[in-house]
Amino acid sequence: MSPRSTPRHDCAAHGAATRRGPTRRDILGGALALGGVCLLPRWARADDTSAPPRRRTIVLLHLEGGNDGLNTVVPYADAAYSRLRPSLAIERDRVRRLDETTGLHPSLTGLEALWQRKRLAIVEGVGYPDPSLSHFRATEIWHTGQPERAPTHGWIGRALDAHPRQAPLRSVGLATEPPLSLAMSGPGSITMTSFERFRVPSSMQGAASLWRQHADATGLRGDLARAGTEALDVAARLASMSPAGGPYVGPLGDKLRLVESLLVADLDLDAIHLGQGGYDTHSNQTAQHARLLQQLGTNLDVFQRRLEAAKLADRVVVFVFSEFGRRASENLSGGTDHGTAGPVFVIGTGLRPGRHGAPASLAELDRENLVYTTDLRSVQASLLSHAYQIDPAPVVGDFAPLELFA
């Protein structure tokens, strides 16, 4: 039976108090657009001094296309696994064993290293009620944590809305389009693909000069001037940055170079979102999936080691997910079709490492699909309560956080 819970509400009420005239946010919203990307702080409310401080940056890594969870975290001891996948099943002697029943895909040497160093928590059977097999809709649900409604703001965005602070930048999406996970009601998030393409338009120089002249003023004029100055200063810092070095590999490695640089720059970010594409393996899955997982594991191991070497590891947690898993049985094209539940990974220090949740049963399928055992919002609740030190219920509902952290 699928676990179910009734969420209290999707987000804490945080309407602005009634004021005379326009608020600072009314004036500032949209005042600065850099290449169409807003970079102004979301102004704190009068009660912001009670908001808890951020503890960690959540790095969200979306495995785009629907990762085959059964060939990622492999139930090699279950006879049904080989029966459902006569050609795609990973042979028992090739699996990187985690215990007597379960192992990792043979290409995941990097994740095996993280497991051995107690830097990896695996949550199995993650999903939600009435799952969607549409890439678009399933991605919306994972990015918002709201299966029951149309998307508006992301689960990270709602958390940042509920706990605002004065900062010119809260989150970064490494993508060509803003990721829904970071969408919030106010500014504070940017989307970018490289540092060198992030430039302050020359047309902003006049405004920048004016803002600096009035940065010491009192009242609304000074607030506006300081906000604009801080925003442009952050933009200039981003434009001057370079990707990190290190033995990263492939396109995912290039993105993690940017993530590492953003973290080293100490921009006080709440979240960074990035993706690795290619997981829609309807045909000829074996070689493609092995290549993707090899890059995934290698890059995540490099990333974690470099964070630890830079003494940044206690300020970051990585969350790896996909919009859905694949069908339990293979298809006739040497691949797997859209499915439902699957594993997620949480990587970092201070974890309760190991396997969490329960693997989805291969004996009790729902129209050839796995039945989820852990609601995705319980994972999100765990990340919010640990990384941001906030009550996750107003953001994702009444779902008990998993005990993923020590």
GIGIVEN-V347943 format. One record per pair of residues at least 24 apart in sequence whose ideal C-beta (glycine too) atoms are under 7 Angstrom apart, sorted by the first residue. I is the first residue (numbers start at 1). J is the second residue. Records with the same first field share a line. If there is no record, write none. Layout:
I: J + J
This chain:
2: 129 + 371 + 372
3: 373 + 375
4: 129
5: 375 + 398 + 399
6: 398
7: 397 + 398
8: 393 + 397 + 398
9: 394
10: 146
11: 158 + 161 + 162 + 394 + 395
12: 162 + 394
14: 161 + 162
24: 220 + 223
25: 186
27: 224
28: 224 + 227
29: 186 + 187
32: 228 + 231
34: 200 + 201 + 235
37: 190 + 191
38: 187
39: 168 + 169 + 190 + 231 + 234 + 235
40: 168 + 187 + 227 + 231
41: 166 + 167 + 168 + 188 + 227 + 230
42: 164 + 186 + 187 + 188
43: 166
44: 164 + 165 + 166
45: 164
48: 164 + 165
51: 163 + 165
52: 389 + 390
54: 270 + 388
55: 387 + 388 + 389
56: 315 + 316 + 317 + 387
57: 263 + 269 + 270 + 271 + 272 + 315 + 316
58: 156 + 271 + 317 + 319 + 383 + 387
59: 259 + 272 + 316 + 318 + 319
60: 181 + 271 + 273 + 319
61: 274 + 276 + 318 + 319 + 320
62: 275 + 321 + 322
63: 276 + 279 + 320 + 321 + 322
64: 275 + 276 + 277 + 279
65: 277 + 278 + 279 + 280
66: 135 + 279 + 280 + 322 + 323 + 324 + 325 + 326 + 338
67: 279 + 322 + 325 + 342
68: 281 + 285 + 289 + 325 + 326 + 336
69: 325 + 342 + 343
70: 326 + 328
71: 105 + 289
72: 105 + 293 + 343
73: 102 + 104 + 122 + 124 + 343
74: 102 + 103 + 104 + 105
75: 101 + 102 + 359 + 362
76: 103
77: 101
78: 362
80: 362 + 363
81: 362
84: 328 + 329 + 362
85: 329 + 330
87: 330 + 334
88: 285 + 286 + 330
98: 355
102: 355
105: 293
107: 290 + 293 + 294 + 297
108: 293 + 297
109: 297
110: 297 + 298 + 300 + 301
111: 297 + 300
113: 301
114: 300 + 301 + 304 + 347
118: 353
119: 304 + 347 + 348 + 349 + 351 + 353
120: 345 + 347 + 353
121: 346 + 351 + 352 + 353 + 354 + 356 + 404
122: 343 + 345 + 355 + 356
123: 343 + 344 + 346 + 356 + 357 + 374 + 379 + 402
124: 343 + 355 + 357 + 358 + 359
125: 341 + 357 + 358 + 359 + 360 + 372 + 373 + 374
126: 341 + 342 + 343 + 344 + 357 + 372 + 374 + 376 + 379
127: 340 + 341 + 372 + 376
128: 372 + 375 + 376
131: 324 + 340
133: 324 + 338
135: 323
138: 323 + 324
139: 323
140: 180
142: 321 + 323 + 376
143: 179 + 180 + 181
144: 180
145: 376 + 377 + 380 + 396
151: 180
153: 183 + 184 + 185
154: 180 + 181 + 182 + 183
155: 181 + 380 + 395 + 396
156: 181 + 182 + 271
157: 182 + 183 + 184
158: 395
159: 384 + 388 + 390 + 395
160: 184 + 188 + 270
161: 185 + 186
162: 394 + 395
163: 388 + 390
167: 268
168: 230 + 231 + 234
169: 234 + 267 + 269
170: 269 + 270
171: 269 + 270 + 271 + 272
172: 262 + 269 + 272
173: 273
174: 255 + 258 + 272 + 273 + 274
175: 275
179: 273
181: 273
182: 271 + 273
195: 238 + 239 + 241 + 242
198: 235 + 238 + 239
199: 239
200: 232 + 235 + 236 + 239
204: 232
208: 232
234: 267
237: 265
241: 265
246: 302 + 306
247: 302
248: 299 + 302
249: 295 + 298 + 299
250: 295
252: 276 + 295 + 296 + 299
253: 299
256: 299 + 303
260: 303 + 306
263: 312 + 316
264: 310 + 312
279: 322
281: 335 + 336
282: 331 + 333 + 335 + 337
283: 333 + 334 + 335
284: 334 + 335
285: 334 + 335 + 336
286: 334
300: 347
304: 347
313: 348 + 349
314: 349 + 350
316: 348
317: 346 + 348 + 383 + 387
318: 347 + 348
319: 344 + 346 + 383
320: 344 + 345
325: 370
327: 368 + 369
328: 362 + 365 + 368 + 369 + 370
329: 368
339: 369 + 370
340: 369 + 370 + 372
341: 370 + 371 + 372
344: 379
346: 404
350: 405 + 406
351: 404 + 405 + 406
352: 403 + 404 + 405 + 406
356: 402 + 404
375: 399
378: 402
